[in-house]
C-alpha cells in the first residue's frame, strides 16, 4: 500500500543508523511490527497470575 508520510528527516536518519536497516520502507515495517508485538505482549500480560498452569498431563490424556 502506498502512503505519503511527513516524517522528521533527522528521526528517520537516526533510526536508520541504529536499526541498521537499509531502506526507509524496511525501517517503517520494522517499527510497525514492533508496535504490534509490544501490544500483543501487553495483552498477554493481563493474564499473569490468572491462568493455572499446574496440569497433570497423564490425567488430561486419560492415562493411568
N, CA, C and O atoms as a Maestro MAE file, in Angstrom:
{
 s_m_m2io_version
 :::
 2.0.0
}

f_m_ct {
 s_m_title
 :::
 protein
 m_atom[256] {
  # First column is atom index #
  i_m_mmod_type
  r_m_x_coord
  r_m_y_coord
  r_m_z_coord
  i_m_residue_number
  s_m_chain_name
  s_m_pdb_residue_name
  s_m_pdb_atom_name
  i_m_atomic_number
  :::
  1 25 0.850 -1.168 0.000 1 A "UNK " " N  " 7
  2 3 0.000 0.000 0.000 1 A "UNK " " CA " 6
  3 2 0.901 1.237 0.000 1 A "UNK " " C  " 6
  4 15 1.841 1.327 0.789 1 A "UNK " " O  " 8
  5 25 0.621 2.140 -0.845 2 A "UNK " " N  " 7
  6 3 1.390 3.381 -0.909 2 A "UNK " " CA " 6
  7 2 0.763 4.410 0.024 2 A "UNK " " C  " 6
  8 15 -0.455 4.589 0.059 2 A "UNK " " O  " 8
  9 25 1.627 5.077 0.777 3 A "UNK " " N  " 7
  10 3 1.180 6.105 1.705 3 A "UNK " " CA " 6
  11 2 2.206 7.222 1.724 3 A "UNK " " C  " 6
  12 15 3.411 6.971 1.692 3 A "UNK " " O  " 8
  13 25 1.735 8.431 1.776 4 A "UNK " " N  " 7
  14 3 2.629 9.572 1.885 4 A "UNK " " CA " 6
  15 2 2.665 10.004 3.338 4 A "UNK " " C  " 6
  16 15 1.628 10.235 3.960 4 A "UNK " " O  " 8
  17 25 3.882 10.112 3.872 5 A "UNK " " N  " 7
  18 3 4.061 10.491 5.268 5 A "UNK " " CA " 6
  19 2 4.985 11.691 5.359 5 A "UNK " " C  " 6
  20 15 5.913 11.837 4.564 5 A "UNK " " O  " 8
  21 25 4.728 12.539 6.323 6 A "UNK " " N  " 7
  22 3 5.597 13.675 6.597 6 A "UNK " " CA " 6
  23 2 6.312 13.375 7.910 6 A "UNK " " C  " 6
  24 15 5.781 13.632 8.990 6 A "UNK " " O  " 8
  25 25 7.532 12.822 7.804 7 A "UNK " " N  " 7
  26 3 8.286 12.391 8.969 7 A "UNK " " CA " 6
  27 2 9.525 13.263 9.142 7 A "UNK " " C  " 6
  28 15 10.104 13.721 8.157 7 A "UNK " " O  " 8
  29 25 9.930 13.495 10.379 8 A "UNK " " N  " 7
  30 3 11.143 14.292 10.611 8 A "UNK " " CA " 6
  31 2 12.373 13.577 10.041 8 A "UNK " " C  " 6
  32 15 12.651 12.433 10.401 8 A "UNK " " O  " 8
  33 25 13.097 14.246 9.164 9 A "UNK " " N  " 7
  34 3 14.241 13.640 8.489 9 A "UNK " " CA " 6
  35 2 15.320 13.203 9.471 9 A "UNK " " C  " 6
  36 15 15.928 12.148 9.293 9 A "UNK " " O  " 8
  37 25 15.565 14.013 10.514 10 A "UNK " " N  " 7
  38 3 16.604 13.652 11.488 10 A "UNK " " CA " 6
  39 2 16.228 12.383 12.258 10 A "UNK " " C  " 6
  40 15 17.101 11.585 12.601 10 A "UNK " " O  " 8
  41 25 14.953 12.197 12.526 11 A "UNK " " N  " 7
  42 3 14.500 10.991 13.221 11 A "UNK " " CA " 6
  43 2 14.665 9.758 12.327 11 A "UNK " " C  " 6
  44 15 15.110 8.707 12.789 11 A "UNK " " O  " 8
  45 25 14.313 9.889 11.072 12 A "UNK " " N  " 7
  46 3 14.474 8.789 10.113 12 A "UNK " " CA " 6
  47 2 15.954 8.433 9.965 12 A "UNK " " C  " 6
  48 15 16.315 7.256 9.967 12 A "UNK " " O  " 8
  49 25 16.796 9.438 9.838 13 A "UNK " " N  " 7
  50 3 18.237 9.207 9.678 13 A "UNK " " CA " 6
  51 2 18.817 8.476 10.880 13 A "UNK " " C  " 6
  52 15 19.577 7.520 10.728 13 A "UNK " " O  " 8
  53 25 18.455 8.930 12.074 14 A "UNK " " N  " 7
  54 3 18.955 8.280 13.293 14 A "UNK " " CA " 6
  55 2 18.426 6.858 13.419 14 A "UNK " " C  " 6
  56 15 19.170 5.947 13.783 14 A "UNK " " O  " 8
  57 25 17.144 6.664 13.120 15 A "UNK " " N  " 7
  58 3 16.545 5.333 13.203 15 A "UNK " " CA " 6
  59 2 17.194 4.370 12.209 15 A "UNK " " C  " 6
  60 15 17.393 3.198 12.527 15 A "UNK " " O  " 8
  61 25 17.525 4.849 11.018 16 A "UNK " " N  " 7
  62 3 18.209 4.007 10.039 16 A "UNK " " CA " 6
  63 2 19.575 3.581 10.550 16 A "UNK " " C  " 6
  64 15 19.986 2.439 10.348 16 A "UNK " " O  " 8
  65 25 20.283 4.496 11.214 17 A "UNK " " N  " 7
  66 3 21.608 4.173 11.748 17 A "UNK " " CA " 6
  67 2 21.524 3.138 12.866 17 A "UNK " " C  " 6
  68 15 22.254 2.147 12.853 17 A "UNK " " O  " 8
  69 25 20.635 3.365 13.832 18 A "UNK " " N  " 7
  70 3 20.593 2.464 14.987 18 A "UNK " " CA " 6
  71 2 19.968 1.117 14.661 18 A "UNK " " C  " 6
  72 15 20.297 0.111 15.288 18 A "UNK " " O  " 8
  73 25 19.080 1.090 13.696 19 A "UNK " " N  " 7
  74 3 18.425 -0.178 13.341 19 A "UNK " " CA " 6
  75 2 19.205 -0.963 12.297 19 A "UNK " " C  " 6
  76 15 18.978 -2.159 12.111 19 A "UNK " " O  " 8
  77 25 20.121 -0.289 11.620 20 A "UNK " " N  " 7
  78 3 20.904 -0.886 10.529 20 A "UNK " " CA " 6
  79 2 20.025 -1.356 9.366 20 A "UNK " " C  " 6
  80 15 20.414 -2.242 8.605 20 A "UNK " " O  " 8
  81 25 18.865 -0.767 9.240 21 A "UNK " " N  " 7
  82 3 18.000 -1.047 8.084 21 A "UNK " " CA " 6
  83 2 18.542 -0.269 6.896 21 A "UNK " " C  " 6
  84 15 19.106 0.813 7.062 21 A "UNK " " O  " 8
  85 25 18.372 -0.815 5.704 22 A "UNK " " N  " 7
  86 3 18.941 -0.183 4.516 22 A "UNK " " CA " 6
  87 2 17.971 0.758 3.820 22 A "UNK " " C  " 6
  88 15 18.392 1.656 3.090 22 A "UNK " " O  " 8
  89 25 16.668 0.558 4.042 23 A "UNK " " N  " 7
  90 3 15.684 1.411 3.366 23 A "UNK " " CA " 6
  91 2 14.693 1.968 4.372 23 A "UNK " " C  " 6
  92 15 14.500 1.422 5.458 23 A "UNK " " O  " 8
  93 25 14.077 3.060 3.984 24 A "UNK " " N  " 7
  94 3 13.045 3.659 4.833 24 A "UNK " " CA " 6
  95 2 11.848 2.719 4.954 24 A "UNK " " C  " 6
  96 15 11.217 2.633 6.007 24 A "UNK " " O  " 8
  97 25 11.547 2.023 3.873 25 A "UNK " " N  " 7
  98 3 10.430 1.071 3.902 25 A "UNK " " CA " 6
  99 2 10.685 -0.026 4.922 25 A "UNK " " C  " 6
  100 15 9.799 -0.360 5.708 25 A "UNK " " O  " 8
  101 25 11.887 -0.590 4.917 26 A "UNK " " N  " 7
  102 3 12.226 -1.639 5.883 26 A "UNK " " CA " 6
  103 2 12.156 -1.103 7.309 26 A "UNK " " C  " 6
  104 15 11.723 -1.805 8.223 26 A "UNK " " O  " 8
  105 25 12.579 0.128 7.492 27 A "UNK " " N  " 7
  106 3 12.537 0.763 8.807 27 A "UNK " " CA " 6
  107 2 11.100 0.903 9.305 27 A "UNK " " C  " 6
  108 15 10.804 0.568 10.452 27 A "UNK " " O  " 8
  109 25 10.219 1.391 8.455 28 A "UNK " " N  " 7
  110 3 8.814 1.586 8.837 28 A "UNK " " CA " 6
  111 2 8.145 0.248 9.118 28 A "UNK " " C  " 6
  112 15 7.393 0.125 10.086 28 A "UNK " " O  " 8
  113 25 8.407 -0.761 8.283 29 A "UNK " " N  " 7
  114 3 7.829 -2.086 8.509 29 A "UNK " " CA " 6
  115 2 8.300 -2.646 9.839 29 A "UNK " " C  " 6
  116 15 7.500 -3.194 10.598 29 A "UNK " " O  " 8
  117 25 9.577 -2.518 10.131 30 A "UNK " " N  " 7
  118 3 10.129 -2.996 11.401 30 A "UNK " " CA " 6
  119 2 9.481 -2.286 12.585 30 A "UNK " " C  " 6
  120 15 9.134 -2.919 13.582 30 A "UNK " " O  " 8
  121 25 9.323 -0.987 12.471 31 A "UNK " " N  " 7
  122 3 8.698 -0.213 13.551 31 A "UNK " " CA " 6
  123 2 7.247 -0.642 13.774 31 A "UNK " " C  " 6
  124 15 6.804 -0.767 14.915 31 A "UNK " " O  " 8
  125 25 6.520 -0.865 12.701 32 A "UNK " " N  " 7
  126 3 5.127 -1.300 12.826 32 A "UNK " " CA " 6
  127 2 5.040 -2.694 13.445 32 A "UNK " " C  " 6
  128 15 4.166 -2.953 14.273 32 A "UNK " " O  " 8
  129 25 5.936 -3.585 13.049 33 A "UNK " " N  " 7
  130 3 5.952 -4.931 13.635 33 A "UNK " " CA " 6
  131 2 6.255 -4.863 15.132 33 A "UNK " " C  " 6
  132 15 5.677 -5.613 15.919 33 A "UNK " " O  " 8
  133 25 7.158 -3.968 15.523 34 A "UNK " " N  " 7
  134 3 7.478 -3.797 16.944 34 A "UNK " " CA " 6
  135 2 6.265 -3.301 17.737 34 A "UNK " " C  " 6
  136 15 6.013 -3.769 18.847 34 A "UNK " " O  " 8
  137 25 5.524 -2.364 17.169 35 A "UNK " " N  " 7
  138 3 4.330 -1.847 17.839 35 A "UNK " " CA " 6
  139 2 3.311 -2.963 18.041 35 A "UNK " " C  " 6
  140 15 2.739 -3.097 19.123 35 A "UNK " " O  " 8
  141 25 3.087 -3.756 17.011 36 A "UNK " " N  " 7
  142 3 2.116 -4.856 17.097 36 A "UNK " " CA " 6
  143 2 2.572 -5.892 18.124 36 A "UNK " " C  " 6
  144 15 1.772 -6.359 18.935 36 A "UNK " " O  " 8
  145 25 3.868 -6.255 18.089 37 A "UNK " " N  " 7
  146 3 4.400 -7.246 19.036 37 A "UNK " " CA " 6
  147 2 4.284 -6.756 20.470 37 A "UNK " " C  " 6
  148 15 3.872 -7.512 21.350 37 A "UNK " " O  " 8
  149 25 4.639 -5.509 20.715 38 A "UNK " " N  " 7
  150 3 4.557 -4.962 22.073 38 A "UNK " " CA " 6
  151 2 3.118 -4.926 22.573 38 A "UNK " " C  " 6
  152 15 2.859 -5.183 23.748 38 A "UNK " " O  " 8
  153 25 2.189 -4.609 21.687 39 A "UNK " " N  " 7
  154 3 0.779 -4.581 22.068 39 A "UNK " " CA " 6
  155 2 0.289 -5.982 22.425 39 A "UNK " " C  " 6
  156 15 -0.449 -6.152 23.395 39 A "UNK " " O  " 8
  157 25 0.690 -6.972 21.655 40 A "UNK " " N  " 7
  158 3 0.288 -8.359 21.946 40 A "UNK " " CA " 6
  159 2 0.867 -8.824 23.276 40 A "UNK " " C  " 6
  160 15 0.199 -9.520 24.041 40 A "UNK " " O  " 8
  161 25 2.113 -8.439 23.551 41 A "UNK " " N  " 7
  162 3 2.730 -8.800 24.833 41 A "UNK " " CA " 6
  163 2 1.955 -8.174 25.986 41 A "UNK " " C  " 6
  164 15 1.721 -8.832 27.000 41 A "UNK " " O  " 8
  165 25 1.557 -6.918 25.845 42 A "UNK " " N  " 7
  166 3 0.772 -6.247 26.893 42 A "UNK " " CA " 6
  167 2 -0.556 -6.974 27.123 42 A "UNK " " C  " 6
  168 15 -0.991 -7.128 28.264 42 A "UNK " " O  " 8
  169 25 -1.190 -7.414 26.053 43 A "UNK " " N  " 7
  170 3 -2.454 -8.138 26.182 43 A "UNK " " CA " 6
  171 2 -2.250 -9.455 26.924 43 A "UNK " " C  " 6
  172 15 -3.075 -9.825 27.759 43 A "UNK " " O  " 8
  173 25 -1.174 -10.158 26.634 44 A "UNK " " N  " 7
  174 3 -0.882 -11.432 27.298 44 A "UNK " " CA " 6
  175 2 -0.583 -11.205 28.772 44 A "UNK " " C  " 6
  176 15 -0.964 -12.022 29.610 44 A "UNK " " O  " 8
  177 25 0.092 -10.110 29.099 45 A "UNK " " N  " 7
  178 3 0.444 -9.813 30.492 45 A "UNK " " CA " 6
  179 2 -0.789 -9.641 31.382 45 A "UNK " " C  " 6
  180 15 -0.696 -9.801 32.599 45 A "UNK " " O  " 8
  181 25 -1.931 -9.321 30.794 46 A "UNK " " N  " 7
  182 3 -3.163 -9.177 31.573 46 A "UNK " " CA " 6
  183 2 -3.563 -10.494 32.242 46 A "UNK " " C  " 6
  184 15 -4.272 -10.494 33.249 46 A "UNK " " O  " 8
  185 25 -3.109 -11.604 31.684 47 A "UNK " " N  " 7
  186 3 -3.472 -12.910 32.205 47 A "UNK " " CA " 6
  187 2 -2.503 -13.420 33.269 47 A "UNK " " C  " 6
  188 15 -2.691 -14.514 33.800 47 A "UNK " " O  " 8
  189 25 -1.468 -12.639 33.585 48 A "UNK " " N  " 7
  190 3 -0.471 -13.063 34.563 48 A "UNK " " CA " 6
  191 2 -1.149 -13.364 35.894 48 A "UNK " " C  " 6
  192 15 -1.860 -12.529 36.454 48 A "UNK " " O  " 8
  193 25 -0.913 -14.565 36.381 49 A "UNK " " N  " 7
  194 3 -1.484 -14.985 37.652 49 A "UNK " " CA " 6
  195 2 -2.930 -15.459 37.568 49 A "UNK " " C  " 6
  196 15 -3.501 -15.871 38.578 49 A "UNK " " O  " 8
  197 25 -3.521 -15.410 36.405 50 A "UNK " " N  " 7
  198 3 -4.929 -15.796 36.261 50 A "UNK " " CA " 6
  199 2 -5.099 -17.157 35.598 50 A "UNK " " C  " 6
  200 15 -6.207 -17.692 35.567 50 A "UNK " " O  " 8
  201 25 -4.023 -17.719 35.071 51 A "UNK " " N  " 7
  202 3 -4.098 -18.997 34.375 51 A "UNK " " CA " 6
  203 2 -3.330 -20.033 35.193 51 A "UNK " " C  " 6
  204 15 -2.162 -19.836 35.529 51 A "UNK " " O  " 8
  205 25 -3.996 -21.126 35.505 52 A "UNK " " N  " 7
  206 3 -3.369 -22.202 36.273 52 A "UNK " " CA " 6
  207 2 -2.645 -23.132 35.305 52 A "UNK " " C  " 6
  208 15 -3.271 -23.816 34.495 52 A "UNK " " O  " 8
  209 25 -1.327 -23.145 35.403 53 A "UNK " " N  " 7
  210 3 -0.536 -23.979 34.508 53 A "UNK " " CA " 6
  211 2 -0.076 -25.273 35.160 53 A "UNK " " C  " 6
  212 15 0.684 -26.031 34.557 53 A "UNK " " O  " 8
  213 25 -0.518 -25.535 36.362 54 A "UNK " " N  " 7
  214 3 -0.183 -26.782 37.049 54 A "UNK " " CA " 6
  215 2 -1.125 -27.866 36.544 54 A "UNK " " C  " 6
  216 15 -2.233 -28.023 37.055 54 A "UNK " " O  " 8
  217 25 -0.681 -28.608 35.545 55 A "UNK " " N  " 7
  218 3 -1.525 -29.632 34.939 55 A "UNK " " CA " 6
  219 2 -0.841 -30.984 35.035 55 A "UNK " " C  " 6
  220 15 0.385 -31.080 34.996 55 A "UNK " " O  " 8
  221 25 -1.635 -32.005 35.158 56 A "UNK " " N  " 7
  222 3 -1.145 -33.378 35.135 56 A "UNK " " CA " 6
  223 2 -1.470 -33.934 33.756 56 A "UNK " " C  " 6
  224 15 -2.619 -34.266 33.464 56 A "UNK " " O  " 8
  225 25 -0.458 -34.032 32.921 57 A "UNK " " N  " 7
  226 3 -0.675 -34.458 31.533 57 A "UNK " " CA " 6
  227 2 -1.241 -35.868 31.435 57 A "UNK " " C  " 6
  228 15 -2.033 -36.163 30.541 57 A "UNK " " O  " 8
  229 25 -0.832 -36.743 32.361 58 A "UNK " " N  " 7
  230 3 -1.364 -38.113 32.327 58 A "UNK " " CA " 6
  231 2 -2.876 -38.112 32.538 58 A "UNK " " C  " 6
  232 15 -3.592 -38.828 31.838 58 A "UNK " " O  " 8
  233 25 -3.366 -37.337 33.470 59 A "UNK " " N  " 7
  234 3 -4.819 -37.297 33.699 59 A "UNK " " CA " 6
  235 2 -5.533 -36.603 32.545 59 A "UNK " " C  " 6
  236 15 -6.659 -36.969 32.206 59 A "UNK " " O  " 8
  237 25 -4.901 -35.622 31.948 60 A "UNK " " N  " 7
  238 3 -5.521 -34.962 30.794 60 A "UNK " " CA " 6
  239 2 -5.624 -35.896 29.602 60 A "UNK " " C  " 6
  240 15 -6.541 -35.774 28.789 60 A "UNK " " O  " 8
  241 25 -4.695 -36.820 29.495 61 A "UNK " " N  " 7
  242 3 -4.690 -37.761 28.373 61 A "UNK " " CA " 6
  243 2 -5.325 -39.091 28.747 61 A "UNK " " C  " 6
  244 15 -5.219 -40.061 27.997 61 A "UNK " " O  " 8
  245 25 -5.974 -39.145 29.883 62 A "UNK " " N  " 7
  246 3 -6.657 -40.341 30.387 62 A "UNK " " CA " 6
  247 2 -5.716 -41.552 30.498 62 A "UNK " " C  " 6
  248 15 -6.085 -42.668 30.134 62 A "UNK " " O  " 8
  249 25 -4.537 -41.322 30.987 63 A "UNK " " N  " 7
  250 3 -3.580 -42.401 31.238 63 A "UNK " " CA " 6
  251 2 -3.626 -42.763 32.689 63 A "UNK " " C  " 6
  252 15 -3.948 -41.932 33.538 63 A "UNK " " O  " 8
  253 25 -3.304 -44.003 32.978 64 A "UNK " " N  " 7
  254 3 -3.301 -44.460 34.371 64 A "UNK " " CA " 6
  255 2 -1.934 -44.789 34.827 64 A "UNK " " C  " 6
  256 15 -1.746 -45.190 35.976 64 A "UNK " " O  " 8
  :::
 }
 m_bond[255] {
  # First column is bond index #
  i_m_from
  i_m_to
  i_m_order
  :::
  1 1 2 1
  2 2 3 1
  3 3 4 2
  4 3 5 1
  5 5 6 1
  6 6 7 1
  7 7 8 2
  8 7 9 1
  9 9 10 1
  10 10 11 1
  11 11 12 2
  12 11 13 1
  13 13 14 1
  14 14 15 1
  15 15 16 2
  16 15 17 1
  17 17 18 1
  18 18 19 1
  19 19 20 2
  20 19 21 1
  21 21 22 1
  22 22 23 1
  23 23 24 2
  24 23 25 1
  25 25 26 1
  26 26 27 1
  27 27 28 2
  28 27 29 1
  29 29 30 1
  30 30 31 1
  31 31 32 2
  32 31 33 1
  33 33 34 1
  34 34 35 1
  35 35 36 2
  36 35 37 1
  37 37 38 1
  38 38 39 1
  39 39 40 2
  40 39 41 1
  41 41 42 1
  42 42 43 1
  43 43 44 2
  44 43 45 1
  45 45 46 1
  46 46 47 1
  47 47 48 2
  48 47 49 1
  49 49 50 1
  50 50 51 1
  51 51 52 2
  52 51 53 1
  53 53 54 1
  54 54 55 1
  55 55 56 2
  56 55 57 1
  57 57 58 1
  58 58 59 1
  59 59 60 2
  60 59 61 1
  61 61 62 1
  62 62 63 1
  63 63 64 2
  64 63 65 1
  65 65 66 1
  66 66 67 1
  67 67 68 2
  68 67 69 1
  69 69 70 1
  70 70 71 1
  71 71 72 2
  72 71 73 1
  73 73 74 1
  74 74 75 1
  75 75 76 2
  76 75 77 1
  77 77 78 1
  78 78 79 1
  79 79 80 2
  80 79 81 1
  81 81 82 1
  82 82 83 1
  83 83 84 2
  84 83 85 1
  85 85 86 1
  86 86 87 1
  87 87 88 2
  88 87 89 1
  89 89 90 1
  90 90 91 1
  91 91 92 2
  92 91 93 1
  93 93 94 1
  94 94 95 1
  95 95 96 2
  96 95 97 1
  97 97 98 1
  98 98 99 1
  99 99 100 2
  100 99 101 1
  101 101 102 1
  102 102 103 1
  103 103 104 2
  104 103 105 1
  105 105 106 1
  106 106 107 1
  107 107 108 2
  108 107 109 1
  109 109 110 1
  110 110 111 1
  111 111 112 2
  112 111 113 1
  113 113 114 1
  114 114 115 1
  115 115 116 2
  116 115 117 1
  117 117 118 1
  118 118 119 1
  119 119 120 2
  120 119 121 1
  121 121 122 1
  122 122 123 1
  123 123 124 2
  124 123 125 1
  125 125 126 1
  126 126 127 1
  127 127 128 2
  128 127 129 1
  129 129 130 1
  130 130 131 1
  131 131 132 2
  132 131 133 1
  133 133 134 1
  134 134 135 1
  135 135 136 2
  136 135 137 1
  137 137 138 1
  138 138 139 1
  139 139 140 2
  140 139 141 1
  141 141 142 1
  142 142 143 1
  143 143 144 2
  144 143 145 1
  145 145 146 1
  146 146 147 1
  147 147 148 2
  148 147 149 1
  149 149 150 1
  150 150 151 1
  151 151 152 2
  152 151 153 1
  153 153 154 1
  154 154 155 1
  155 155 156 2
  156 155 157 1
  157 157 158 1
  158 158 159 1
  159 159 160 2
  160 159 161 1
  161 161 162 1
  162 162 163 1
  163 163 164 2
  164 163 165 1
  165 165 166 1
  166 166 167 1
  167 167 168 2
  168 167 169 1
  169 169 170 1
  170 170 171 1
  171 171 172 2
  172 171 173 1
  173 173 174 1
  174 174 175 1
  175 175 176 2
  176 175 177 1
  177 177 178 1
  178 178 179 1
  179 179 180 2
  180 179 181 1
  181 181 182 1
  182 182 183 1
  183 183 184 2
  184 183 185 1
  185 185 186 1
  186 186 187 1
  187 187 188 2
  188 187 189 1
  189 189 190 1
  190 190 191 1
  191 191 192 2
  192 191 193 1
  193 193 194 1
  194 194 195 1
  195 195 196 2
  196 195 197 1
  197 197 198 1
  198 198 199 1
  199 199 200 2
  200 199 201 1
  201 201 202 1
  202 202 203 1
  203 203 204 2
  204 203 205 1
  205 205 206 1
  206 206 207 1
  207 207 208 2
  208 207 209 1
  209 209 210 1
  210 210 211 1
  211 211 212 2
  212 211 213 1
  213 213 214 1
  214 214 215 1
  215 215 216 2
  216 215 217 1
  217 217 218 1
  218 218 219 1
  219 219 220 2
  220 219 221 1
  221 221 222 1
  222 222 223 1
  223 223 224 2
  224 223 225 1
  225 225 226 1
  226 226 227 1
  227 227 228 2
  228 227 229 1
  229 229 230 1
  230 230 231 1
  231 231 232 2
  232 231 233 1
  233 233 234 1
  234 234 235 1
  235 235 236 2
  236 235 237 1
  237 237 238 1
  238 238 239 1
  239 239 240 2
  240 239 241 1
  241 241 242 1
  242 242 243 1
  243 243 244 2
  244 243 245 1
  245 245 246 1
  246 246 247 1
  247 247 248 2
  248 247 249 1
  249 249 250 1
  250 250 251 1
  251 251 252 2
  252 251 253 1
  253 253 254 1
  254 254 255 1
  255 255 256 2
  :::
 }
}
